[in-house]
Amino acid sequence: MMKTHRKIHQQGLFDSQGLLPKKNWKMALLHIVLLVIVVLLTEISGAQADMIFDFQMKLAHKGNAEAQFKVGEMYETGRGVEKNMQEAMTWIKKAATQGNEAAGYKLLYYDLQKNGVTKDNKARLDELQKAAEAGDGYAQYYVGLMYSRGVGWDKSNQAALDWLGKASLVGVTAAESEIARVNEANQGAQLRAQQDAENQARKQEEEKRKQEVSRKEQQRKKLEAQRKQEKRQQQDAAAKTKAEKEKKLAQQREAERVAAEKEAKKQQLVAQKEAEAEQKREADIAQRKKKEAKKKTQFESDPCKGKSARFLSTCR
């Protein structure tokens, strides 16, 4: 919806929380009195409301513009009569046609609410603002209402409370209900903001917790991977050491086997040589014995033959 942005320079009657400053104690007292009046008015019984409606309707039929506006409002709110927006608009338009300013302001509000600020209602909106600045209570109420609902201007609860407070001080009782609604909305907004902040804090805390869990999990996985890598390295080193030992042992055994074979061949050669030497010795012994036996045989057959014969006396 199109909005017109006009800043109105007025001294605020209310503080940031929608309360009257302490220095305006007279105004605060009047404010309390008006609140009491509003409460009393809201306590009017159904029968009394019916009587008020009947009285206002009689005046409205006689052409009283203010009564016509009141009848329209009662149809609008359902107070004293069954709620009927069609009848409400009929009587409010009649009152506006007769120059009732409050009725005109209400029709302008509905126009702005439905169509936004247009070239057809812009002039009337400016007139409403001027009337509010001039002290018109109903104009101040509708300016405050528009600020509180975001109609015609950007929504501003502080500006709404300021203008509604001015209207309530000059007897516009509807302003009191709107002030209560705005304050309740402010409190609700503050509560929602607090809840949103708490929810956001919880979300951040939960996200922080999740990040911490994720960080610890990543750290655990990293340490586990590191331990596995170290274990593999240790296993590889052990396997390498074992392989080297086995290779060295195999080489040692091969060397021992080769040395044993060499030693066996050497022993075999020595044994062979010893056997050959023994065979030669035995052959020499046998040959010597054979020669000695031959000599003996020759000696026995012919003692005087041979070299030893010269030593025998019988052979001389």
C-alpha positions in Angstrom: 0.0 0.0 0.0 1.3 3.4 -1.0 2.2 5.6 2.0 2.9 9.3 2.4 5.8 10.0 4.7 5.3 13.3 6.6 7.1 14.0 9.8 5.0 15.8 12.4 7.0 17.8 14.9 5.0 17.6 18.1 6.2 17.4 21.7 5.3 13.8 22.9 2.9 13.4 25.8 4.0 9.8 26.3 7.4 8.3 26.9 8.8 5.3 25.0 6.7 2.9 27.1 3.4 4.7 26.4 3.3 6.3 29.9 2.8 10.0 30.9 5.9 11.7 32.3 5.8 12.4 36.0 6.2 16.2 35.5 2.8 16.3 33.8 1.0 15.2 37.0 -2.1 17.3 36.3 -2.4 15.7 32.8 -1.8 12.3 34.4 -4.6 12.9 36.9 -7.0 13.9 34.0 -5.8 10.8 32.1 -6.7 8.6 35.1 -10.1 10.2 35.4 -10.8 9.6 31.7 -9.7 6.0 32.1 -12.2 5.6 34.9 -14.9 7.1 32.7 -14.1 4.7 29.9 -14.3 1.8 32.4 -17.7 3.0 33.6 -19.0 3.5 30.1 -18.0 -0.1 29.2 -20.0 -1.3 32.2 -23.3 0.0 30.8 -25.8 -2.8 30.7 -27.3 -4.1 27.5 -30.6 -2.5 28.4 -29.0 0.9 28.9 -27.1 0.5 25.6 -30.4 -0.3 23.9 -31.9 2.9 25.4 -29.0 4.9 24.2 -29.3 3.5 20.7 -33.0 4.2 20.6 -32.4 7.8 21.8 -29.7 8.4 19.3 -31.7 6.8 16.5 -34.6 9.2 17.2 -32.3 12.1 16.9 -30.6 10.7 13.8 -34.0 10.4 12.0 -34.6 14.0 12.8 -31.4 14.9 10.9 -29.0 15.4 13.9 -25.5 14.8 12.3 -23.8 13.9 15.6 -26.6 11.4 16.4 -26.3 9.9 12.9 -22.5 9.4 13.5 -23.2 7.8 16.9 -25.8 5.4 15.4 -23.2 4.5 12.7 -20.6 3.8 15.3 -23.1 1.7 17.4 -23.9 -0.4 14.2 -20.2 -0.7 13.6 -19.3 -2.0 17.1 -22.6 -3.8 17.8 -23.1 -1.8 21.0 -26.8 -1.5 21.7 -27.8 -3.0 18.4 -26.8 -6.0 16.3 -23.6 -5.3 14.4 -24.3 -4.3 10.8 -21.5 -2.7 8.7 -23.8 -1.7 5.9 -26.1 0.2 8.2 -23.0 1.7 9.9 -21.6 3.1 6.7 -25.0 4.4 5.7 -25.4 6.5 8.8 -21.7 7.6 9.0 -22.0 8.8 5.4 -25.2 10.7 6.3 -23.4 12.4 9.1 -20.4 13.2 6.9 -22.7 14.7 4.3 -24.1 17.1 6.9 -20.5 18.2 7.8 -19.8 16.0 10.8 -16.0 16.1 10.9 -15.6 12.9 12.9 -17.7 11.0 10.4 -15.6 12.4 7.6 -12.4 11.4 9.3 -13.8 7.8 9.7 -14.7 7.6 6.0 -11.2 8.9 5.1 -9.7 6.2 7.4 -11.7 3.5 5.6 -10.7 4.9 2.2 -7.0 5.0 3.1 -7.3 1.5 4.6 -8.8 0.1 1.4 -7.0 2.1 -1.3 -4.0 3.6 0.3 -3.0 7.2 -0.3 -4.3 8.3 -3.7 -4.7 11.6 -5.6 -8.3 11.6 -4.6 -7.8 11.4 -0.8 -4.3 13.0 -0.4 -5.9 16.5 0.1 -8.2 15.2 2.8 -5.3 13.5 4.5 -3.4 16.8 4.6 -6.5 18.5 6.0 -6.8 15.8 8.7 -3.1 16.4 9.7 -3.7 20.2 9.9 -6.8 19.7 12.0 -4.9 17.5 14.4 -2.1 20.0 14.7 -4.7 22.7 15.4 -6.1 20.6 18.4 -9.1 18.8 16.9 -9.6 15.9 19.2 -11.2 13.6 16.6 -8.5 14.5 14.1 -5.8 13.7 16.6 -7.5 10.4 17.4 -7.6 9.3 13.7 -4.0 10.5 13.1 -3.0 8.3 16.1 -5.2 5.5 14.9 -3.6 5.7 11.4 -0.1 5.6 12.9 -1.0 2.6 15.2 -2.5 0.7 12.2 -0.1 1.8 9.5 -2.9 3.4 7.5 -1.9 6.5 5.5 1.5 6.7 7.2 4.2 4.2 8.2 3.3 2.4 11.4 4.8 4.1 14.5 3.5 3.1 17.9 5.3 6.0 19.6 3.7 8.6 17.2 0.4 6.8 17.7 0.6 7.1 21.5 1.5 10.7 21.2 -1.6 11.6 19.1 -3.9 9.3 20.9 -2.8 10.8 24.2 -3.7 14.3 22.9 -7.1 13.0 21.8 -7.8 11.3 25.2 -7.1 14.6 27.0 -9.8 16.4 25.1 -12.4 13.7 25.8 -12.2 11.3 22.9 -12.8 8.1 24.8 -12.1 5.8 21.8 -8.5 7.0 22.1 -8.2 5.3 25.5 -9.1 1.9 24.0 -6.6 2.3 21.2 -3.9 3.4 23.7 -4.5 0.2 25.7 -4.4 -1.8 22.5 -1.1 -0.2 21.4 0.5 -0.6 24.8 -0.6 -4.3 24.8 0.8 -4.6 21.3 4.1 -3.0 22.5 4.2 -5.4 25.4 3.4 -8.3 23.0 6.1 -7.1 20.6 8.6 -6.8 23.4 7.7 -10.3 24.7 8.0 -11.7 21.2 11.3 -9.9 20.7 12.5 -11.3 24.0 11.2 -14.8 23.1 12.8 -14.4 19.6 16.1 -13.4 21.3 15.9 -16.3 23.7 15.1 -18.7 20.8 17.9 -17.2 18.8 20.2 -17.6 21.8 19.1 -21.2 22.2 19.6 -21.8 18.5 23.0 -20.3 18.6 23.8 -22.4 21.7 22.5 -25.5 20.0 24.5 -24.7 16.9 27.6 -24.1 19.0 27.0 -27.4 20.8 26.6 -29.1 17.4 29.7 -27.5 16.1 31.5 -28.6 19.3 30.2 -32.2 18.9 31.3 -32.0 15.2 34.7 -30.7 16.1 35.2 -33.4 18.7 34.0 -36.0 16.3 36.4 -34.7 13.6 39.2 -34.7 16.1 38.3 -38.2 17.2 38.3 -39.4 13.6 41.6 -37.6 13.0 43.2 -39.2 16.0 41.8 -42.6 15.0 43.1 -42.2 11.5 46.5 -41.1 13.0 46.5 -44.2 15.3 45.6 -46.5 12.4 48.4 -44.9 10.3 50.9 -45.3 13.1 49.8 -48.9 13.6 50.2 -49.6 9.8 53.6 -48.0 9.9 54.6 -50.1 12.9 53.2 -53.2 11.2 55.1 -52.3 8.0 58.3 -51.6 10.0 57.9 -54.9 11.9 57.2 -56.8 8.7 60.3 -55.2 7.1 62.4 -56.0 10.1 61.1 -59.6 10.1 61.8 -59.9 6.4 65.3 -58.5 6.8 65.9 -60.9 9.7 64.5 -63.8 7.7 66.6 -62.8 4.7 69.7 -62.5 6.9 69.0 -65.8 8.5 68.5 -67.4 5.1 71.7 -65.9 3.9 73.5 -67.2 7.1 72.0 -70.6 6.6 73.1 -70.6 3.0 76.6 -69.6 3.9 76.7 -72.3 6.6 75.4 -74.8 4.0 78.1 -73.7 1.5 80.8 -73.8 4.2 79.6 -77.2 5.3 79.7 -78.5 1.8 83.2 -77.1 1.4 84.2 -78.6 4.7 82.7 -81.9 3.7 84.5 -81.9 0.3 87.7 -81.0 2.2 87.2 -83.8 4.7 86.4 -86.1 1.8 89.6 -85.1 0.0 91.7 -85.6 3.1 90.1 -88.9 3.8 90.7 -89.9 0.2 94.4 -88.8 0.5 94.7 -90.6 3.8 93.2 -93.7 2.2 95.5 -93.5 -0.7 98.5 -93.0 1.7 97.4 -96.0 3.7 97.0 -98.1 0.6 100.5 -97.1 -0.5 101.9 -97.8 3.0 100.2 -101.1 3.1 101.5 -101.9 -0.4 105.0 -100.9 0.6 104.8 -103.1 3.7 103.4 -106.0 1.6 106.2 -105.5 -0.9 108.8 -105.5 1.8 107.4 -108.5 3.4 107.4 -110.2 0.0 111.0 -109.3 -0.6 112.0 -110.5 2.9 110.1 -113.7 2.4 111.9 -114.2 -1.0 115.2 -113.6 0.6 114.5 -116.0 3.4 113.4 -118.6 0.9 116.6 -118.1 -1.1 118.7 -118.1 2.0 117.2 -121.3 3.2 117.7 -123.0 -0.1 121.3 -121.8 -0.5 122.7 -120.2 2.5 126.1 -119.5 1.0 124.5 -117.5 -1.9 124.1 -113.9 -1.3 125.8 -111.1 0.5 125.5 -112.6 3.9 127.4 -115.7 2.9 130.7 -114.2 3.7 129.8 -114.0 7.3 128.9 -117.7 7.6 131.8 -120.0 8.6 130.3 -122.9 6.7 130.6 -121.1 3.4 134.3 -120.4 3.7 
